[in-house]
Amino acid sequence: MTNTPTPKDAEQSHLAHAPDPHPRGPIGWIVTGSLATGLLAALLLVTVPFVPPDESNIRGAVLCGFALGWAILVVLSVRFTDQPQLWATAPALFMAVGGLLLVVFGSPVNGVINWVWPPTLLALVIWMTVRAHRRLRSWTRYWLIYPLFALLALASIGGGYETVTEAVDASAHPMVGQLIDVGGHSLRLNCTGSGSPTVVLEPGAGEMSADFGWTTPAVARDTRVCVYDRAGRGWSQPSDAAQDGTQIATDLHTLLHRGDIAGPYVLAGHSFGGLYVQAFAALYPDEVAGMVLIDSTAPKFTATPRATPRATPRATPTEDGDSYNIMSRVSALVSGLARFGLGRIYGQFDYGSLPPASRDEARASVAKADQLESTINEYVEANTSMEQAATLETLANKPLIVLTAGSGSTADWPAKQQAMAALSTNTAHRVIAGATHASFVSDEKYAAVTSEAILDVVTAVRSGAPLSR
């Protein structure tokens, strides 16, 4: 005898296999708490002492923290709910492996990872979206998970674009000059023209040799001129040393000597570059023949002036060691944003007034994480650099020209410029009407004023005659 199922039995069977409209367990709070824990873990891992404060290692620490959040989501959803989110194992493994590789090996694995992670992450996001749609029945799917997936997709697209574009830039703008080891890292040096004395150009904060695109060829028509990129800029490698004025001057001195560039030199520094050439002159007075300060940042005099500075590595403990370590970690964390193409977006709106080749080189360089980290670290060391520049008490009668912008300056700027002009008894202070702080290097008209001032100092060095006002 066969039992025919009744409508009531069929309904009960259907309900037994249908998704529970009221799932058991606090899945929404578990998702929120797990991801929040991952974010907190990422921030905490950035501060641990065994993770070096450079961009690759900090990025790895952040990924490990996020991996922990996804792993917690898997464990808690399986243990306390009827909605096990096993798909979260995939992002946990992806981020954990990538993070550990970066923490253990640092920069050497960057090249491979930068090519692998964008397409892998995008494919993973698509797969996770499908799985979460099927497995997660919670308000967090719409208000947290989907927006997070969208952010990850944008990051993967931006990261892929940045990696490909950097490779294209490297091919389109091959390095001109030479890389020279200055002690643990190499700096790019490029010298053109002939004659003496040799002019050495020092860019401002966040700038690179390409910023002197108008000035370099103009000076090279009359004498030898050398441009270089500080650590982390252009083709130059990053450095583990704190980038204050003393370290930068020491690196430059080593670079010139190992590059067989004989002195004494005419030093020309724009903005922060003015601090660095003053620090150079304080350290190596016999190797400076003359100087041009191009709307230079002014030294900072303190009640107890620093002794003649000496370069110290980043790892050397100092009275400011803890604060510097924190700031360098923040710098490395922020600079990682360049991996998503954000620096490249900024670069497209700047450098438009430079010659085309210099413009393209500057835009390619400013987009990189090393450039952003180097720039932030430079500003972190600003006060130290200003104090170190103040150790230069005199240039004696060596020719010195101070160029001051006639527009856009603060009220106390002209007085500070005049104080720097008093460093030499053979000096000229030229206030240029209409010029701004940036236009002395970026604008063709005012860059010509800069070139003229540099060549005036060169002529004074050659002739021994006083400068004309």
C-alpha positions in Angstrom: 0.0 0.0 0.0 1.5 3.3 -1.1 1.1 6.4 1.0 0.3 9.5 -1.1 1.9 12.6 0.3 -0.6 15.2 1.4 -0.3 18.9 0.6 0.7 19.5 4.2 3.5 16.9 4.0 4.8 18.5 0.8 4.8 21.9 2.4 6.7 20.6 5.4 9.3 18.9 3.1 9.8 22.2 1.2 10.3 24.2 4.4 12.8 21.7 5.6 15.0 22.4 2.6 14.4 26.1 2.1 16.7 28.7 3.5 15.8 29.8 7.0 14.4 33.3 6.7 15.6 33.9 10.3 19.2 32.5 10.4 20.6 31.5 13.7 23.6 33.3 15.1 24.7 37.0 14.9 26.3 36.8 11.4 26.0 40.5 10.8 27.9 41.4 13.9 30.5 38.6 13.2 31.1 40.0 9.7 31.5 43.6 11.1 33.6 42.6 14.1 35.9 40.3 12.0 36.7 43.0 9.4 37.1 45.6 12.1 39.5 43.3 13.9 41.5 42.9 10.7 41.7 46.7 10.2 42.9 47.1 13.8 45.4 44.3 13.5 46.8 45.9 10.3 47.3 49.2 12.1 49.0 47.5 15.1 51.3 45.3 13.0 52.6 48.5 11.3 54.0 49.5 14.7 55.8 46.3 15.7 59.6 46.6 15.9 60.5 43.6 13.8 58.8 45.1 10.7 61.3 47.5 9.1 59.9 50.9 8.4 60.0 50.8 4.6 57.1 50.7 2.1 57.4 47.0 1.2 57.5 45.7 4.7 54.8 48.0 6.0 52.5 46.9 3.1 53.2 43.3 4.0 52.3 43.9 7.7 49.0 45.6 6.6 48.1 42.6 4.4 48.8 40.2 7.3 46.4 42.2 9.5 43.7 42.1 6.9 44.3 38.3 6.4 43.6 37.8 10.1 40.3 39.5 9.8 39.1 37.3 7.0 40.3 34.2 8.9 38.4 35.2 12.0 35.3 35.6 9.8 35.7 32.0 8.7 36.2 30.6 12.2 33.4 32.5 13.9 30.8 32.0 11.2 31.4 28.3 11.3 31.4 28.0 15.0 28.5 30.3 16.0 26.1 30.6 13.0 24.4 28.5 10.4 25.9 30.6 7.6 29.5 29.4 7.4 31.4 31.9 5.2 34.1 29.4 4.0 34.7 31.6 0.9 36.5 34.1 3.2 39.4 31.5 3.4 40.5 32.6 -0.1 41.2 36.3 0.7 42.7 35.2 4.0 45.2 33.0 2.2 45.8 35.4 -0.6 46.6 38.3 1.8 48.6 36.2 4.2 50.9 34.7 1.6 51.5 38.1 -0.1 52.0 39.8 3.3 54.5 37.2 4.6 56.5 37.4 1.4 56.8 41.1 1.7 57.7 41.1 5.4 60.2 38.2 5.0 61.8 39.3 1.8 61.0 43.0 1.5 61.7 44.9 -1.7 63.3 42.0 -3.7 59.8 40.4 -4.2 58.1 43.6 -5.1 58.7 43.2 -8.8 56.9 39.9 -9.0 54.1 40.7 -6.6 53.3 44.0 -8.4 52.5 42.0 -11.5 50.7 39.1 -9.9 48.4 40.7 -7.3 46.2 43.0 -9.5 44.7 40.4 -11.8 44.6 37.8 -9.1 42.8 40.1 -6.7 40.3 41.1 -9.4 39.5 37.5 -10.2 39.2 36.8 -6.5 36.8 39.7 -6.0 34.5 38.4 -8.8 34.5 34.9 -7.3 33.9 36.2 -3.7 31.0 38.4 -4.9 29.2 35.3 -6.3 29.9 33.2 -3.1 28.8 36.0 -0.7 25.6 36.5 -2.7 24.8 32.8 -2.2 26.1 32.2 1.3 25.6 35.5 3.3 22.1 36.5 4.3 22.7 39.6 6.2 22.4 43.4 6.0 26.2 43.5 5.9 26.3 42.0 2.5 24.9 45.3 1.0 26.3 47.8 3.5 29.8 46.4 4.1 30.8 43.4 2.0 29.8 44.7 -1.5 31.3 48.2 -0.9 34.5 46.5 0.3 34.6 44.3 -2.8 34.1 47.4 -5.0 37.0 49.1 -3.2 39.2 46.0 -3.7 38.2 45.8 -7.4 39.2 49.5 -7.9 42.5 48.8 -6.1 43.3 45.9 -8.4 42.5 48.0 -11.5 44.6 50.9 -10.3 47.4 48.6 -9.2 47.5 46.9 -12.6 47.4 50.2 -14.4 50.3 51.5 -12.3 52.5 48.4 -12.8 52.0 48.4 -16.5 52.5 52.2 -16.8 55.7 52.0 -14.8 57.1 49.4 -17.1 56.1 51.5 -20.1 57.8 54.6 -18.5 61.0 52.7 -17.9 61.2 51.8 -21.6 60.1 55.2 -22.8 62.5 57.1 -20.5 65.7 55.2 -20.1 68.1 56.5 -17.5 70.6 59.1 -18.7 73.8 59.2 -16.8 75.2 56.7 -14.3 74.3 55.0 -11.1 76.9 55.3 -8.4 77.0 53.5 -5.1 77.3 56.0 -2.3 77.2 53.4 0.5 74.4 51.0 0.7 72.4 52.6 -2.1 73.1 54.1 -5.6 72.3 57.6 -6.8 71.9 58.7 -10.4 74.3 61.4 -11.6 74.3 63.0 -15.0 76.8 65.6 -16.1 76.7 67.6 -19.4 78.7 70.4 -20.9 82.4 71.2 -20.4 84.5 73.7 -18.5 85.1 74.7 -14.9 84.0 75.3 -12.3 81.5 72.5 -12.3 78.0 73.5 -11.4 76.0 71.1 -9.2 72.2 71.6 -9.1 70.2 70.7 -6.0 66.4 70.4 -6.5 63.9 71.4 -3.8 61.7 69.3 -1.6 60.0 66.5 -3.4 61.7 67.5 -6.6 64.2 65.7 -8.9 66.7 66.5 -11.6 64.0 66.7 -14.2 62.7 69.9 -12.5 65.8 71.7 -13.8 64.8 70.9 -17.4 65.1 74.5 -18.4 68.2 75.4 -16.4 70.5 72.4 -17.1 70.9 72.8 -20.8 71.3 76.6 -20.5 74.1 76.3 -18.0 75.7 73.4 -20.0 76.3 75.8 -22.9 79.0 77.6 -20.9 80.4 75.1 -18.3 80.0 71.6 -16.9 76.8 71.1 -15.0 75.8 68.0 -12.9 72.3 67.1 -11.9 71.4 64.1 -9.7 68.4 62.5 -7.9 68.3 62.2 -4.2 67.6 58.8 -2.6 64.3 57.4 -3.7 63.8 59.9 -6.6 63.9 59.3 -10.3 66.4 56.4 -10.9 68.1 56.7 -7.5 67.6 53.9 -5.0 65.9 54.5 -1.6 68.1 54.8 1.5 67.7 53.5 5.0 69.3 56.8 6.3 67.3 59.7 7.6 67.1 62.2 4.8 68.2 65.4 6.6 70.5 68.0 5.3 73.7 66.4 6.6 72.9 63.0 5.1 72.0 64.5 1.8 75.2 66.6 1.7 77.3 63.6 2.6 75.7 61.5 -0.1 76.3 64.2 -2.7 79.9 64.6 -1.6 80.4 60.8 -2.0 78.6 60.8 -5.3 80.7 63.6 -6.8 84.0 62.0 -5.7 83.1 58.5 -6.8 81.9 59.9 -10.1 85.3 61.6 -10.6 83.8 65.1 -10.6 86.5 67.4 -9.5 85.8 70.5 -7.3 85.6 73.1 -6.1 81.9 73.4 -7.2 79.4 76.1 -7.8 76.4 74.9 -5.8 72.8 76.0 -6.8 69.9 75.0 -4.6 66.2 75.7 -5.0 63.9 75.8 -2.0 64.9 73.0 0.4 67.9 72.4 -1.9 69.2 75.7 -0.6 69.4 74.1 2.9 71.3 71.2 1.5 74.0 73.2 -0.4 74.5 75.3 2.8 75.0 72.1 4.8 77.4 70.9 2.1 79.4 74.1 2.4 79.5 73.8 6.2 80.9 70.2 5.9 83.2 70.8 3.0 84.1 74.5 2.8 87.2 73.9 0.6 85.1 72.2 -2.1 82.8 75.1 -2.7 83.8 77.9 -5.1 80.5 79.8 -5.1 76.8 79.4 -4.5 73.4 80.4 -5.8 70.4 80.2 -3.4 67.2 80.1 -5.5 64.4 81.3 -3.2 65.9 79.1 -0.6 64.3 77.9 2.6 66.0 79.8 5.4 68.2 78.1 8.1 66.8 77.9 11.6 69.0 79.3 14.3 68.6 77.9 17.8 69.8 79.0 21.2 72.3 76.1 21.3 73.5 75.7 17.7 74.3 72.2 16.5 77.9 71.3 16.1 79.2 70.7 12.6 76.8 67.8 11.6 77.8 64.3 10.7 75.5 61.8 8.9 73.9 59.1 11.0 72.0 56.1 9.7 68.3 55.7 10.3 68.8 52.9 12.7 71.1 54.8 15.0 69.3 55.7 18.3 68.9 59.5 18.8 66.9 61.6 21.2 64.2 61.8 18.5 64.5 58.1 17.6 61.0 57.1 18.7 59.2 59.9 17.0 61.2 59.5 13.8 60.5 55.8 13.8 56.8 56.5 14.0 56.8 59.1 11.3 58.9 56.9 9.0 56.3 54.1 9.4 53.4 56.5 8.7 55.4 57.7 5.7 55.8 54.1 4.4 52.1 53.4 5.0 51.0 56.5 3.1 53.4 56.0 0.2 51.9 52.6 -0.4 48.9 54.5 -1.9 51.1 55.1 -5.0 50.8 51.4 -5.8 47.2 52.0 -6.7 48.0 54.8 -9.3 47.1 57.7 -7.1 50.4 59.5 -7.5 50.1 59.1 -11.3 46.8 60.9 -11.2 48.4 63.8 -9.4 51.3 63.9 -11.8 49.1 64.5 -14.8 48.1 67.9 -13.4 51.6 69.1 -12.7 54.9 69.8 -14.5 53.1 71.1 -17.6 55.4 74.1 -17.9 58.6 72.0 -18.2 60.1 71.0 -21.5 58.3 67.8 -22.8 61.1 65.3 -22.0 61.6 66.7 -18.5 57.8 66.9 -18.0 57.3 63.2 -18.9 60.3 62.1 -16.8 59.0 64.1 -13.8 55.5 62.7 -14.1 56.8 59.1 -14.4 58.9 59.5 -11.3 56.4 61.4 -9.0 53.9 58.5 -9.4 56.1 56.0 -7.7 55.9 54.8 -4.1 59.6 55.4 -3.4 59.3 59.1 -4.6 56.3 59.7 -2.3 58.0 58.1 0.7 61.2 60.0 0.1 59.3 63.3 -0.1 57.4 62.7 3.2 60.6 61.7 4.9 62.3 64.9 3.7 59.6 67.0 5.2 59.8 65.0 8.5 63.4 66.1 8.7 62.8 69.7 7.8 63.6 71.2 11.2 66.8 69.2 11.5 67.8 70.3 8.0 67.2 73.9 8.8 69.3 73.7 12.0 72.1 71.9 10.1 72.2 74.6 7.4 72.6 77.2 10.2 76.0 75.8 11.0 77.3 77.6 7.8 78.5 80.9 9.3 80.3 82.4 6.3 81.3 81.9 2.7 84.0 84.5 3.2 84.4 86.3 -0.2 83.2 83.5 -2.4 80.6 84.7 -4.9 77.0 84.3 -3.7 73.8 85.2 -5.5 70.4 85.0 -3.6 67.3 85.0 -5.9 64.1 85.9 -4.2 60.6 85.6 -5.6 58.7 88.9 -5.8 55.3 87.2 -5.5 53.6 84.8 -3.2 56.0 85.0 -0.3 55.3 85.5 3.4 56.0 88.8 5.1 59.2 87.7 6.8 60.6 85.9 3.6 62.6 88.9 2.2 64.4 89.5 5.5 65.4 85.9 5.7 66.6 86.0 2.2 68.7 89.1 2.9 70.2 87.3 6.0 71.4 84.5 3.7 72.9 87.0 1.3 75.0 88.3 4.2 76.9 84.9 4.3 79.5 86.4 1.8 81.2 89.7 1.3 80.9 89.1 -2.4 77.2 88.9 -2.8 74.2 90.0 -4.8 70.6 89.8 -3.6 68.2 89.9 -6.6 64.4 90.2 -5.9 62.7 89.2 -9.2 59.3 90.9 -9.7 56.6 88.5 -10.9 58.5 85.4 -10.1 57.0 82.8 -7.7 58.8 80.2 -5.6 58.2 77.5 -8.2 58.6 79.5 -11.3 62.4 79.9 -10.8 62.7 76.3 -12.1 59.4 75.5 -13.8 58.7 78.5 -15.9 60.9 79.2 -19.0 61.1 82.9 -18.4 62.2 82.8 -14.8 64.3 79.7 -15.2 66.4 81.9 -17.6 66.9 84.3 -14.6 68.1 81.3 -12.6 70.5 80.2 -15.3 71.8 83.8 -15.7 72.5 84.0 -11.9 74.4 80.7 -12.0 76.5 81.7 -14.9 77.2 85.1 -13.2 78.7 83.2 -10.3 80.7 80.9 -12.7 82.1 84.1 -14.4 83.0 85.6 -11.0 84.8 82.4 -9.9 86.8 82.3 -13.2 87.7 86.0 -13.1 88.0 86.6 -9.4 86.1 89.9 -10.0 83.3 91.0 -7.7 79.7 90.2 -8.6 77.6 92.9 -10.1 74.4 93.7 -8.3 
